[in-house]
Amino acid sequence: MYLVFVILAALLDILANLVLKKSDGFKNKFLGILCMALVLCAFVCLGLALKEIPLSIAYSTWGAIGVIGTILGGYYFFGERLNLLGKLGAILVVVAVVLLHI
């Protein structure tokens, strides 16, 4: 059950990142406030997960899902593309989290 909280926290974090981009640096006040609320909810979910999952595993998993999800969201919604070095970095993030879980 606690892994569900980590995944939910990561999804909320991804949504917050995409809303932040859409807010144009908090120029759109509603989207800026929504972004902050989503980040708060993400941390609440992460905090609930920490009752059972070690911090190192929970935080790295949350971060990796957030990074990959934000990359995909930026590509899909905003047409942002990574260069070769960025793609390599994303692969290394995933590999690092997989190694932590082994």
Residue pairs with C-beta under 8 A, 6 or more apart in sequence:
1 52
2 48
2 49
2 51
2 52
2 53
2 58
3 49
3 53
5 45
5 46
5 48
5 49
6 45
6 46
6 49
6 53
6 58
6 61
6 62
6 65
7 65
8 45
9 42
9 43
9 45
9 46
9 49
9 62
10 42
10 61
10 62
10 63
10 65
10 66
10 69
11 65
11 69
12 38
12 39
12 41
12 42
12 45
13 38
13 39
13 42
13 62
13 65
13 66
13 69
13 70
14 65
14 66
14 69
14 70
14 73
15 38
16 35
16 36
16 38
16 39
16 42
17 66
17 70
17 73
18 70
18 73
18 74
18 77
19 31
19 34
19 35
19 38
20 26
20 31
20 32
20 35
21 74
21 77
21 78
22 28
22 31
22 77
23 31
23 32
23 34
23 35
26 32
26 35
42 62
46 58
46 59
46 62
49 58
49 62
50 58
56 100
57 100
57 101
60 96
60 97
60 100
61 97
61 100
61 101
63 93
63 97
64 93
64 94
64 96
64 97
67 90
67 93
68 90
68 93
68 94
71 82
71 86
71 90
74 80
75 81
75 82
82 90
